[in-house]
Amino acid sequence: MATVKGGSSKDGKGKKPHKNKPTSKKYSHYSGATKKKKTCPRCGPGNFLADHKTRLYCGKCHYTEFTDKS
Ligand SMILES: [Zn+2]
């Protein structure tokens, strides 16, 4: 690889301007006072359960809570 190193390139392929990315999905659950998402009883607050059709699932400790509404 004998290509030109360094950030100053004229074709604009160097550094990208920093964009403010939206924070991780996890933290979107915190926004507002609405605590709709269930947290994992094993992992504690901060670990939200994934909302599936019939169950809530913790990807960390594999805790599963069934939400059978029938
Ligand atoms: Zn868990």
N, CA, C, O and the ligand as a Tripos MOL2 file, in Angstrom:
@<TRIPOS>MOLECULE
protein
  281   279    71     0     0
PROTEIN
NO_CHARGES

@<TRIPOS>ATOM
      1 N           0.8400   -1.1970    0.0000 N.3       1 MET1
      2 CA          0.0000    0.0000    0.0000 C.3       1 MET1
      3 C           0.8720    1.2420    0.0000 C.2       1 MET1
      4 O           1.3320    1.6870    1.0520 O.2       1 MET1
      5 N           1.0900    1.7810   -1.1400 N.am      2 ALA2
      6 CA          1.9260    2.9720   -1.2240 C.3       2 ALA2
      7 C           1.0980    4.2000   -1.5360 C.2       2 ALA2
      8 O           1.5540    5.1390   -2.1890 O.2       2 ALA2
      9 N          -0.0860    4.1670   -1.0710 N.am      3 THR3
     10 CA         -0.9540    5.3180   -1.3290 C.3       3 THR3
     11 C          -0.6400    6.4530   -0.3720 C.2       3 THR3
     12 O           0.0810    6.2940    0.6140 O.2       3 THR3
     13 N          -1.1910    7.5670   -0.6910 N.am      4 VAL4
     14 CA         -0.9130    8.7630    0.1070 C.3       4 VAL4
     15 C          -1.5630    8.6480    1.4820 C.2       4 VAL4
     16 O          -2.7510    8.3560    1.6190 O.2       4 VAL4
     17 N          -0.7500    8.8850    2.4690 N.am      5 LYS5
     18 CA         -1.2870    8.8440    3.8240 C.3       5 LYS5
     19 C          -1.6320   10.2630    4.2690 C.2       5 LYS5
     20 O          -1.2480   11.2560    3.6520 O.2       5 LYS5
     21 N          -2.3510   10.3020    5.3330 N.am      6 GLY6
     22 CA         -2.6480   11.6160    5.8880 C.3       6 GLY6
     23 C          -4.0540   12.0620    5.5820 C.2       6 GLY6
     24 O          -4.7250   11.5140    4.7080 O.2       6 GLY6
     25 N          -4.4840   13.0510    6.3050 N.am      7 GLY7
     26 CA         -5.8810   13.4770    6.2010 C.3       7 GLY7
     27 C          -6.1160   14.5020    5.1100 C.2       7 GLY7
     28 O          -7.2340   14.6160    4.6090 O.2       7 GLY7
     29 N          -5.0800   15.2590    4.7240 N.am      8 SER8
     30 CA         -5.3260   16.3470    3.7820 C.3       8 SER8
     31 C          -5.3520   15.8320    2.3570 C.2       8 SER8
     32 O          -4.3220   15.7820    1.6850 O.2       8 SER8
     33 N          -6.5050   15.4600    1.9120 N.am      9 SER9
     34 CA         -6.6520   15.0180    0.5370 C.3       9 SER9
     35 C          -7.5840   15.9750   -0.1810 C.2       9 SER9
     36 O          -8.5180   16.5170    0.4090 O.2       9 SER9
     37 N          -7.3230   16.1690   -1.4380 N.am     10 LYS10
     38 CA         -8.1080   17.1880   -2.1380 C.3      10 LYS10
     39 C          -9.4540   16.6450   -2.6220 C.2      10 LYS10
     40 O         -10.3740   17.4080   -2.9170 O.2      10 LYS10
     41 N          -9.5530   15.3370   -2.6970 N.am     11 ASP11
     42 CA        -10.8210   14.8080   -3.1880 C.3      11 ASP11
     43 C         -11.8590   14.6320   -2.0680 C.2      11 ASP11
     44 O         -12.9280   14.0590   -2.2780 O.2      11 ASP11
     45 N         -11.5260   15.1270   -0.9040 N.am     12 GLY12
     46 CA        -12.5060   15.1320    0.1700 C.3      12 GLY12
     47 C         -12.7670   13.7610    0.7600 C.2      12 GLY12
     48 O         -13.8340   13.5090    1.3210 O.2      12 GLY12
     49 N         -11.8070   12.8890    0.6330 N.am     13 LYS13
     50 CA        -12.0360   11.5500    1.1640 C.3      13 LYS13
     51 C         -11.4280   11.3680    2.5400 C.2      13 LYS13
     52 O         -11.4430   10.2730    3.1030 O.2      13 LYS13
     53 N         -10.9070   12.4310    3.0610 N.am     14 GLY14
     54 CA        -10.2130   12.3320    4.3390 C.3      14 GLY14
     55 C         -11.1810   12.2900    5.5020 C.2      14 GLY14
     56 O         -12.0560   11.4280    5.5840 O.2      14 GLY14
     57 N         -11.0050   13.2170    6.3720 N.am     15 LYS15
     58 CA        -11.8330   13.2270    7.5720 C.3      15 LYS15
     59 C         -13.2480   13.6400    7.2300 C.2      15 LYS15
     60 O         -13.4940   14.5860    6.4810 O.2      15 LYS15
     61 N         -14.1460   12.9070    7.7960 N.am     16 LYS16
     62 CA        -15.5410   13.2980    7.6130 C.3      16 LYS16
     63 C         -15.9260   14.2890    8.6940 C.2      16 LYS16
     64 O         -15.4570   14.1810    9.8270 O.2      16 LYS16
     65 N         -16.7390   15.2140    8.3760 N.am     17 PRO17
     66 CA        -17.2070   16.1310    9.4130 C.3      17 PRO17
     67 C         -18.0140   15.3850   10.4550 C.2      17 PRO17
     68 O         -18.8280   14.5170   10.1400 O.2      17 PRO17
     69 N         -17.7710   15.7400   11.6850 N.am     18 HIS18
     70 CA        -18.4220   15.0110   12.7750 C.3      18 HIS18
     71 C         -19.9030   15.3110   12.8090 C.2      18 HIS18
     72 O         -20.3360   16.4630   12.8360 O.2      18 HIS18
     73 N         -20.6420   14.2610   12.8060 N.am     19 LYS19
     74 CA        -22.0880   14.4120   12.9250 C.3      19 LYS19
     75 C         -22.5290   13.9030   14.2810 C.2      19 LYS19
     76 O         -22.0060   12.9170   14.8000 O.2      19 LYS19
     77 N         -23.4840   14.5840   14.8280 N.am     20 ASN20
     78 CA        -24.0260   14.1130   16.1010 C.3      20 ASN20
     79 C         -24.9860   12.9670   15.8460 C.2      20 ASN20
     80 O         -26.1030   13.1560   15.3640 O.2      20 ASN20
     81 N         -24.5350   11.8080   16.1750 N.am     21 LYS21
     82 CA        -25.3950   10.6360   15.9890 C.3      21 LYS21
     83 C         -26.4220   10.5830   17.1050 C.2      21 LYS21
     84 O         -26.1620   11.0400   18.2180 O.2      21 LYS21
     85 N         -27.5540   10.0420   16.8170 N.am     22 PRO22
     86 CA        -28.4930    9.8090   17.9120 C.3      22 PRO22
     87 C         -27.9160    8.7580   18.8450 C.2      22 PRO22
     88 O         -27.2880    7.7950   18.4040 O.2      22 PRO22
     89 N         -28.1290    8.9480   20.1130 N.am     23 THR23
     90 CA        -27.5540    8.0250   21.0740 C.3      23 THR23
     91 C         -28.1490    6.6370   20.8910 C.2      23 THR23
     92 O         -29.1430    6.4510   20.1890 O.2      23 THR23
     93 N         -27.5200    5.6770   21.5340 N.am     24 SER24
     94 CA        -27.9210    4.2990   21.3370 C.3      24 SER24
     95 C         -29.3780    4.0980   21.7170 C.2      24 SER24
     96 O         -29.9390    4.8230   22.5390 O.2      24 SER24
     97 N         -29.9540    3.1180   21.1090 N.am     25 LYS25
     98 CA        -31.3820    2.8570   21.2570 C.3      25 LYS25
     99 C         -31.7700    2.6900   22.7130 C.2      25 LYS25
    100 O         -32.8590    3.0680   23.1460 O.2      25 LYS25
    101 N         -30.8580    2.1220   23.4350 N.am     26 LYS26
    102 CA        -31.0950    1.8550   24.8440 C.3      26 LYS26
    103 C         -31.4870    3.1220   25.5870 C.2      26 LYS26
    104 O         -32.4100    3.1160   26.4010 O.2      26 LYS26
    105 N         -30.7840    4.1990   25.3030 N.am     27 TYR27
    106 CA        -30.9950    5.4010   26.0680 C.3      27 TYR27
    107 C         -32.2300    6.1560   25.6180 C.2      27 TYR27
    108 O         -32.6900    7.0710   26.3010 O.2      27 TYR27
    109 N         -32.7600    5.7780   24.4820 N.am     28 SER28
    110 CA        -33.9890    6.4200   24.0450 C.3      28 SER28
    111 C         -35.1440    6.0190   24.9520 C.2      28 SER28
    112 O         -36.1590    6.7110   25.0280 O.2      28 SER28
    113 N         -34.9770    4.9050   25.6310 N.am     29 HIS29
    114 CA        -36.0250    4.4530   26.5370 C.3      29 HIS29
    115 C         -36.0780    5.3210   27.7860 C.2      29 HIS29
    116 O         -37.0820    5.3560   28.4980 O.2      29 HIS29
    117 N         -34.9910    6.0100   28.0300 N.am     30 TYR30
    118 CA        -34.9420    6.8230   29.2330 C.3      30 TYR30
    119 C         -35.6030    8.1740   29.0060 C.2      30 TYR30
    120 O         -36.0550    8.8220   29.9500 O.2      30 TYR30
    121 N         -35.6560    8.5910   27.7510 N.am     31 SER31
    122 CA        -36.1490    9.9260   27.4660 C.3      31 SER31
    123 C         -37.5970   10.0650   27.9030 C.2      31 SER31
    124 O         -38.4310    9.1890   27.6730 O.2      31 SER31
    125 N         -37.8600   11.1710   28.5280 N.am     32 GLY32
    126 CA        -39.2000   11.3790   29.0500 C.3      32 GLY32
    127 C         -39.3900   10.6190   30.3370 C.2      32 GLY32
    128 O         -38.5400    9.8180   30.7250 O.2      32 GLY32
    129 N         -40.4710   10.8580   30.9840 N.am     33 ALA33
    130 CA        -40.7090   10.2140   32.2600 C.3      33 ALA33
    131 C         -41.4310    8.8930   32.0740 C.2      33 ALA33
    132 O         -41.6990    8.1850   33.0450 O.2      33 ALA33
    133 N         -41.7430    8.5620   30.8420 N.am     34 THR34
    134 CA        -42.5050    7.3430   30.5970 C.3      34 THR34
    135 C         -41.5770    6.1430   30.6490 C.2      34 THR34
    136 O         -40.6940    5.9880   29.8050 O.2      34 THR34
    137 N         -41.7790    5.3230   31.6160 N.am     35 LYS35
    138 CA        -40.9640    4.1080   31.7300 C.3      35 LYS35
    139 C         -41.8090    2.9310   31.2780 C.2      35 LYS35
    140 O         -42.3100    2.1420   32.0790 O.2      35 LYS35
    141 N         -41.9430    2.8460   29.9970 N.am     36 LYS36
    142 CA        -42.8060    1.8050   29.4590 C.3      36 LYS36
    143 C         -42.0780    0.4810   29.3270 C.2      36 LYS36
    144 O         -42.6570   -0.5930   29.4880 O.2      36 LYS36
    145 N         -40.8020    0.5900   29.0320 N.am     37 LYS37
    146 CA        -40.0280   -0.6300   28.8300 C.3      37 LYS37
    147 C         -39.7550   -1.3160   30.1550 C.2      37 LYS37
    148 O         -39.4420   -0.6800   31.1620 O.2      37 LYS37
    149 N         -39.8810   -2.5930   30.1230 N.am     38 LYS38
    150 CA        -39.5780   -3.3520   31.3350 C.3      38 LYS38
    151 C         -38.0970   -3.6070   31.4190 C.2      38 LYS38
    152 O         -37.4230   -3.8240   30.4120 O.2      38 LYS38
    153 N         -37.6120   -3.5770   32.6140 N.am     39 THR39
    154 CA        -36.1990   -3.8650   32.8030 C.3      39 THR39
    155 C         -36.0360   -5.2780   33.3390 C.2      39 THR39
    156 O         -36.9800   -5.8720   33.8590 O.2      39 THR39
    157 N         -34.8720   -5.7860   33.2100 N.am     40 CYS40
    158 CA        -34.6140   -7.1460   33.6230 C.3      40 CYS40
    159 C         -34.5000   -7.2440   35.1430 C.2      40 CYS40
    160 O         -33.7270   -6.5070   35.7550 O.2      40 CYS40
    161 N         -35.2480   -8.1300   35.7400 N.am     41 PRO41
    162 CA        -35.1720   -8.2830   37.1920 C.3      41 PRO41
    163 C         -33.8590   -8.9090   37.6380 C.2      41 PRO41
    164 O         -33.4640   -8.7880   38.7980 O.2      41 PRO41
    165 N         -33.2070   -9.5600   36.7350 N.am     42 ARG42
    166 CA        -31.9520  -10.2090   37.0970 C.3      42 ARG42
    167 C         -30.7870   -9.2400   36.9360 C.2      42 ARG42
    168 O         -29.9080   -9.1440   37.7920 O.2      42 ARG42
    169 N         -30.8060   -8.5240   35.8090 N.am     43 CYS43
    170 CA        -29.6890   -7.6310   35.5320 C.3      43 CYS43
    171 C         -29.8920   -6.2710   36.1810 C.2      43 CYS43
    172 O         -28.9470   -5.4930   36.3220 O.2      43 CYS43
    173 N         -31.1170   -5.9900   36.5730 N.am     44 GLY44
    174 CA        -31.3900   -4.7160   37.1950 C.3      44 GLY44
    175 C         -31.7200   -3.6520   36.1790 C.2      44 GLY44
    176 O         -31.7360   -3.9100   34.9750 O.2      44 GLY44
    177 N         -31.9840   -2.4540   36.6630 N.am     45 PRO45
    178 CA        -32.3300   -1.3620   35.7740 C.3      45 PRO45
    179 C         -31.1580   -1.0350   34.8500 C.2      45 PRO45
    180 O         -29.9960   -1.0770   35.2560 O.2      45 PRO45
    181 N         -31.4770   -0.7190   33.6410 N.am     46 GLY46
    182 CA        -30.4260   -0.4480   32.6690 C.3      46 GLY46
    183 C         -30.3790   -1.5290   31.6180 C.2      46 GLY46
    184 O         -29.8040   -1.3430   30.5450 O.2      46 GLY46
    185 N         -30.9880   -2.6670   31.9260 N.am     47 ASN47
    186 CA        -31.0590   -3.7390   30.9440 C.3      47 ASN47
    187 C         -32.5230   -3.9720   30.5960 C.2      47 ASN47
    188 O         -33.2750   -4.6080   31.3350 O.2      47 ASN47
    189 N         -32.8880   -3.4420   29.4610 N.am     48 PHE48
    190 CA        -34.2770   -3.5360   29.0610 C.3      48 PHE48
    191 C         -34.5530   -4.8860   28.4130 C.2      48 PHE48
    192 O         -33.6790   -5.5060   27.8080 O.2      48 PHE48
    193 N         -35.7930   -5.3120   28.5640 N.am     49 LEU49
    194 CA        -36.1830   -6.5700   27.9570 C.3      49 LEU49
    195 C         -36.6630   -6.3110   26.5350 C.2      49 LEU49
    196 O         -37.3830   -5.3500   26.2640 O.2      49 LEU49
    197 N         -36.2520   -7.1790   25.6560 N.am     50 ALA50
    198 CA        -36.6890   -7.0630   24.2770 C.3      50 ALA50
    199 C         -38.1540   -7.4700   24.1880 C.2      50 ALA50
    200 O         -38.5780   -8.4720   24.7640 O.2      50 ALA50
    201 N         -38.9090   -6.6740   23.4560 N.am     51 ASP51
    202 CA        -40.3410   -6.8940   23.4070 C.3      51 ASP51
    203 C         -40.6890   -7.7680   22.2050 C.2      51 ASP51
    204 O         -40.6800   -7.3030   21.0650 O.2      51 ASP51
    205 N         -40.9870   -9.0060   22.4640 N.am     52 HIS52
    206 CA        -41.4230   -9.9010   21.4050 C.3      52 HIS52
    207 C         -42.9320  -10.0540   21.4660 C.2      52 HIS52
    208 O         -43.6020   -9.4620   22.3120 O.2      52 HIS52
    209 N         -43.4410  -10.8440   20.5710 N.am     53 LYS53
    210 CA        -44.8930  -10.9740   20.4760 C.3      53 LYS53
    211 C         -45.5080  -11.5400   21.7450 C.2      53 LYS53
    212 O         -46.4960  -11.0220   22.2680 O.2      53 LYS53
    213 N         -44.9090  -12.5980   22.2170 N.am     54 THR54
    214 CA        -45.5140  -13.2870   23.3580 C.3      54 THR54
    215 C         -44.6320  -13.2610   24.5910 C.2      54 THR54
    216 O         -44.9720  -13.8410   25.6220 O.2      54 THR54
    217 N         -43.5210  -12.5990   24.4830 N.am     55 ARG55
    218 CA        -42.6310  -12.6460   25.6320 C.3      55 ARG55
    219 C         -41.6810  -11.4570   25.6450 C.2      55 ARG55
    220 O         -41.4570  -10.7920   24.6340 O.2      55 ARG55
    221 N         -41.1400  -11.2230   26.8150 N.am     56 LEU56
    222 CA        -40.0820  -10.2430   26.9720 C.3      56 LEU56
    223 C         -38.8030  -11.0140   27.2170 C.2      56 LEU56
    224 O         -38.7860  -12.0110   27.9390 O.2      56 LEU56
    225 N         -37.7380  -10.5410   26.6090 N.am     57 TYR57
    226 CA        -36.5160  -11.3220   26.6440 C.3      57 TYR57
    227 C         -35.3230  -10.4480   26.9550 C.2      57 TYR57
    228 O         -35.1510   -9.3750   26.3760 O.2      57 TYR57
    229 N         -34.5020  -10.9200   27.8760 N.am     58 CYS58
    230 CA        -33.2650  -10.2160   28.1770 C.3      58 CYS58
    231 C         -32.1240  -10.8650   27.4030 C.2      58 CYS58
    232 O         -31.8390  -12.0530   27.5570 O.2      58 CYS58
    233 N         -31.4920  -10.0680   26.5830 N.am     59 GLY59
    234 CA        -30.4050  -10.5990   25.7590 C.3      59 GLY59
    235 C         -29.1400  -10.8330   26.5580 C.2      59 GLY59
    236 O         -28.2000  -11.4620   26.0730 O.2      59 GLY59
    237 N         -29.1160  -10.3370   27.7600 N.am     60 LYS60
    238 CA        -27.8960  -10.4470   28.5530 C.3      60 LYS60
    239 C         -27.8720  -11.7430   29.3490 C.2      60 LYS60
    240 O         -26.9010  -12.4980   29.2970 O.2      60 LYS60
    241 N         -28.9530  -11.9930   30.0870 N.am     61 CYS61
    242 CA        -28.9600  -13.1800   30.9370 C.3      61 CYS61
    243 C         -29.9890  -14.2010   30.4470 C.2      61 CYS61
    244 O         -30.2080  -15.2330   31.0820 O.2      61 CYS61
    245 N         -30.6160  -13.8960   29.3070 N.am     62 HIS62
    246 CA        -31.5680  -14.8120   28.6730 C.3      62 HIS62
    247 C         -32.8210  -15.0200   29.5180 C.2      62 HIS62
    248 O         -33.5140  -16.0310   29.3970 O.2      62 HIS62
    249 N         -33.0850  -14.0700   30.3500 N.am     63 TYR63
    250 CA        -34.3090  -14.1080   31.1400 C.3      63 TYR63
    251 C         -35.4970  -13.9010   30.2140 C.2      63 TYR63
    252 O         -35.4870  -12.9960   29.3790 O.2      63 TYR63
    253 N         -36.5050  -14.7230   30.3570 N.am     64 THR64
    254 CA        -37.6830  -14.6170   29.5110 C.3      64 THR64
    255 C         -38.9340  -14.4800   30.3690 C.2      64 THR64
    256 O         -39.1420  -15.2330   31.3200 O.2      64 THR64
    257 N         -39.7370  -13.5310   30.0220 N.am     65 GLU65
    258 CA        -40.9930  -13.3230   30.7320 C.3      65 GLU65
    259 C         -42.1100  -13.3750   29.7170 C.2      65 GLU65
    260 O         -42.1310  -12.6050   28.7570 O.2      65 GLU65
    261 N         -43.0380  -14.2890   29.9350 N.am     66 PHE66
    262 CA        -44.1010  -14.4570   28.9500 C.3      66 PHE66
    263 C         -45.2260  -13.4660   29.1980 C.2      66 PHE66
    264 O         -45.6420  -13.2370   30.3340 O.2      66 PHE66
    265 N         -45.6890  -12.9040   28.1410 N.am     67 THR67
    266 CA        -46.7630  -11.9270   28.2350 C.3      67 THR67
    267 C         -47.9690  -12.4220   27.4400 C.2      67 THR67
    268 O         -48.3480  -11.8780   26.4030 O.2      67 THR67
    269 N         -48.5280  -13.4560   27.9770 N.am     68 ASP68
    270 CA        -49.6580  -14.0630   27.2850 C.3      68 ASP68
    271 C         -50.9390  -13.3140   27.6490 C.2      68 ASP68
    272 O         -51.3720  -13.2940   28.8020 O.2      68 ASP68
    273 N         -51.5130  -12.7160   26.6500 N.am     69 LYS69
    274 CA        -52.6710  -11.8720   26.9350 C.3      69 LYS69
    275 C         -53.9820  -12.5900   26.7010 C.2      69 LYS69
    276 O         -55.0450  -12.0100   26.9230 O.2      69 LYS69
    277 N         -53.9370  -13.8080   26.2670 N.am     70 SER70
    278 CA        -55.1750  -14.4990   25.9690 C.3      70 SER70
    279 C         -55.7840  -15.1480   27.2160 C.2      70 SER70
    280 O         -56.8390  -15.7760   27.1330 O.2      70 SER70
    281 ZN        -31.0820   -9.9520   32.2390 Zn       71 ZN71
@<TRIPOS>BOND
     1     1     2 1
     2     2     3 1
     3     3     4 2
     4     3     5 am
     5     5     6 1
     6     6     7 1
     7     7     8 2
     8     7     9 am
     9     9    10 1
    10    10    11 1
    11    11    12 2
    12    11    13 am
    13    13    14 1
    14    14    15 1
    15    15    16 2
    16    15    17 am
    17    17    18 1
    18    18    19 1
    19    19    20 2
    20    19    21 am
    21    21    22 1
    22    22    23 1
    23    23    24 2
    24    23    25 am
    25    25    26 1
    26    26    27 1
    27    27    28 2
    28    27    29 am
    29    29    30 1
    30    30    31 1
    31    31    32 2
    32    31    33 am
    33    33    34 1
    34    34    35 1
    35    35    36 2
    36    35    37 am
    37    37    38 1
    38    38    39 1
    39    39    40 2
    40    39    41 am
    41    41    42 1
    42    42    43 1
    43    43    44 2
    44    43    45 am
    45    45    46 1
    46    46    47 1
    47    47    48 2
    48    47    49 am
    49    49    50 1
    50    50    51 1
    51    51    52 2
    52    51    53 am
    53    53    54 1
    54    54    55 1
    55    55    56 2
    56    55    57 am
    57    57    58 1
    58    58    59 1
    59    59    60 2
    60    59    61 am
    61    61    62 1
    62    62    63 1
    63    63    64 2
    64    63    65 am
    65    65    66 1
    66    66    67 1
    67    67    68 2
    68    67    69 am
    69    69    70 1
    70    70    71 1
    71    71    72 2
    72    71    73 am
    73    73    74 1
    74    74    75 1
    75    75    76 2
    76    75    77 am
    77    77    78 1
    78    78    79 1
    79    79    80 2
    80    79    81 am
    81    81    82 1
    82    82    83 1
    83    83    84 2
    84    83    85 am
    85    85    86 1
    86    86    87 1
    87    87    88 2
    88    87    89 am
    89    89    90 1
    90    90    91 1
    91    91    92 2
    92    91    93 am
    93    93    94 1
    94    94    95 1
    95    95    96 2
    96    95    97 am
    97    97    98 1
    98    98    99 1
    99    99   100 2
   100    99   101 am
   101   101   102 1
   102   102   103 1
   103   103   104 2
   104   103   105 am
   105   105   106 1
   106   106   107 1
   107   107   108 2
   108   107   109 am
   109   109   110 1
   110   110   111 1
   111   111   112 2
   112   111   113 am
   113   113   114 1
   114   114   115 1
   115   115   116 2
   116   115   117 am
   117   117   118 1
   118   118   119 1
   119   119   120 2
   120   119   121 am
   121   121   122 1
   122   122   123 1
   123   123   124 2
   124   123   125 am
   125   125   126 1
   126   126   127 1
   127   127   128 2
   128   127   129 am
   129   129   130 1
   130   130   131 1
   131   131   132 2
   132   131   133 am
   133   133   134 1
   134   134   135 1
   135   135   136 2
   136   135   137 am
   137   137   138 1
   138   138   139 1
   139   139   140 2
   140   139   141 am
   141   141   142 1
   142   142   143 1
   143   143   144 2
   144   143   145 am
   145   145   146 1
   146   146   147 1
   147   147   148 2
   148   147   149 am
   149   149   150 1
   150   150   151 1
   151   151   152 2
   152   151   153 am
   153   153   154 1
   154   154   155 1
   155   155   156 2
   156   155   157 am
   157   157   158 1
   158   158   159 1
   159   159   160 2
   160   159   161 am
   161   161   162 1
   162   162   163 1
   163   163   164 2
   164   163   165 am
   165   165   166 1
   166   166   167 1
   167   167   168 2
   168   167   169 am
   169   169   170 1
   170   170   171 1
   171   171   172 2
   172   171   173 am
   173   173   174 1
   174   174   175 1
   175   175   176 2
   176   175   177 am
   177   177   178 1
   178   178   179 1
   179   179   180 2
   180   179   181 am
   181   181   182 1
   182   182   183 1
   183   183   184 2
   184   183   185 am
   185   185   186 1
   186   186   187 1
   187   187   188 2
   188   187   189 am
   189   189   190 1
   190   190   191 1
   191   191   192 2
   192   191   193 am
   193   193   194 1
   194   194   195 1
   195   195   196 2
   196   195   197 am
   197   197   198 1
   198   198   199 1
   199   199   200 2
   200   199   201 am
   201   201   202 1
   202   202   203 1
   203   203   204 2
   204   203   205 am
   205   205   206 1
   206   206   207 1
   207   207   208 2
   208   207   209 am
   209   209   210 1
   210   210   211 1
   211   211   212 2
   212   211   213 am
   213   213   214 1
   214   214   215 1
   215   215   216 2
   216   215   217 am
   217   217   218 1
   218   218   219 1
   219   219   220 2
   220   219   221 am
   221   221   222 1
   222   222   223 1
   223   223   224 2
   224   223   225 am
   225   225   226 1
   226   226   227 1
   227   227   228 2
   228   227   229 am
   229   229   230 1
   230   230   231 1
   231   231   232 2
   232   231   233 am
   233   233   234 1
   234   234   235 1
   235   235   236 2
   236   235   237 am
   237   237   238 1
   238   238   239 1
   239   239   240 2
   240   239   241 am
   241   241   242 1
   242   242   243 1
   243   243   244 2
   244   243   245 am
   245   245   246 1
   246   246   247 1
   247   247   248 2
   248   247   249 am
   249   249   250 1
   250   250   251 1
   251   251   252 2
   252   251   253 am
   253   253   254 1
   254   254   255 1
   255   255   256 2
   256   255   257 am
   257   257   258 1
   258   258   259 1
   259   259   260 2
   260   259   261 am
   261   261   262 1
   262   262   263 1
   263   263   264 2
   264   263   265 am
   265   265   266 1
   266   266   267 1
   267   267   268 2
   268   267   269 am
   269   269   270 1
   270   270   271 1
   271   271   272 2
   272   271   273 am
   273   273   274 1
   274   274   275 1
   275   275   276 2
   276   275   277 am
   277   277   278 1
   278   278   279 1
   279   279   280 2
@<TRIPOS>SUBSTRUCTURE
     1 MET1         2 RESIDUE 1 A MET
     2 ALA2         6 RESIDUE 1 A ALA
     3 THR3        10 RESIDUE 1 A THR
     4 VAL4        14 RESIDUE 1 A VAL
     5 LYS5        18 RESIDUE 1 A LYS
     6 GLY6        22 RESIDUE 1 A GLY
     7 GLY7        26 RESIDUE 1 A GLY
     8 SER8        30 RESIDUE 1 A SER
     9 SER9        34 RESIDUE 1 A SER
    10 LYS10       38 RESIDUE 1 A LYS
    11 ASP11       42 RESIDUE 1 A ASP
    12 GLY12       46 RESIDUE 1 A GLY
    13 LYS13       50 RESIDUE 1 A LYS
    14 GLY14       54 RESIDUE 1 A GLY
    15 LYS15       58 RESIDUE 1 A LYS
    16 LYS16       62 RESIDUE 1 A LYS
    17 PRO17       66 RESIDUE 1 A PRO
    18 HIS18       70 RESIDUE 1 A HIS
    19 LYS19       74 RESIDUE 1 A LYS
    20 ASN20       78 RESIDUE 1 A ASN
    21 LYS21       82 RESIDUE 1 A LYS
    22 PRO22       86 RESIDUE 1 A PRO
    23 THR23       90 RESIDUE 1 A THR
    24 SER24       94 RESIDUE 1 A SER
    25 LYS25       98 RESIDUE 1 A LYS
    26 LYS26      102 RESIDUE 1 A LYS
    27 TYR27      106 RESIDUE 1 A TYR
    28 SER28      110 RESIDUE 1 A SER
    29 HIS29      114 RESIDUE 1 A HIS
    30 TYR30      118 RESIDUE 1 A TYR
    31 SER31      122 RESIDUE 1 A SER
    32 GLY32      126 RESIDUE 1 A GLY
    33 ALA33      130 RESIDUE 1 A ALA
    34 THR34      134 RESIDUE 1 A THR
    35 LYS35      138 RESIDUE 1 A LYS
    36 LYS36      142 RESIDUE 1 A LYS
    37 LYS37      146 RESIDUE 1 A LYS
    38 LYS38      150 RESIDUE 1 A LYS
    39 THR39      154 RESIDUE 1 A THR
    40 CYS40      158 RESIDUE 1 A CYS
    41 PRO41      162 RESIDUE 1 A PRO
    42 ARG42      166 RESIDUE 1 A ARG
    43 CYS43      170 RESIDUE 1 A CYS
    44 GLY44      174 RESIDUE 1 A GLY
    45 PRO45      178 RESIDUE 1 A PRO
    46 GLY46      182 RESIDUE 1 A GLY
    47 ASN47      186 RESIDUE 1 A ASN
    48 PHE48      190 RESIDUE 1 A PHE
    49 LEU49      194 RESIDUE 1 A LEU
    50 ALA50      198 RESIDUE 1 A ALA
    51 ASP51      202 RESIDUE 1 A ASP
    52 HIS52      206 RESIDUE 1 A HIS
    53 LYS53      210 RESIDUE 1 A LYS
    54 THR54      214 RESIDUE 1 A THR
    55 ARG55      218 RESIDUE 1 A ARG
    56 LEU56      222 RESIDUE 1 A LEU
    57 TYR57      226 RESIDUE 1 A TYR
    58 CYS58      230 RESIDUE 1 A CYS
    59 GLY59      234 RESIDUE 1 A GLY
    60 LYS60      238 RESIDUE 1 A LYS
    61 CYS61      242 RESIDUE 1 A CYS
    62 HIS62      246 RESIDUE 1 A HIS
    63 TYR63      250 RESIDUE 1 A TYR
    64 THR64      254 RESIDUE 1 A THR
    65 GLU65      258 RESIDUE 1 A GLU
    66 PHE66      262 RESIDUE 1 A PHE
    67 THR67      266 RESIDUE 1 A THR
    68 ASP68      270 RESIDUE 1 A ASP
    69 LYS69      274 RESIDUE 1 A LYS
    70 SER70      278 RESIDUE 1 A SER
    71 ZN71       281 GROUP 0 **** ****
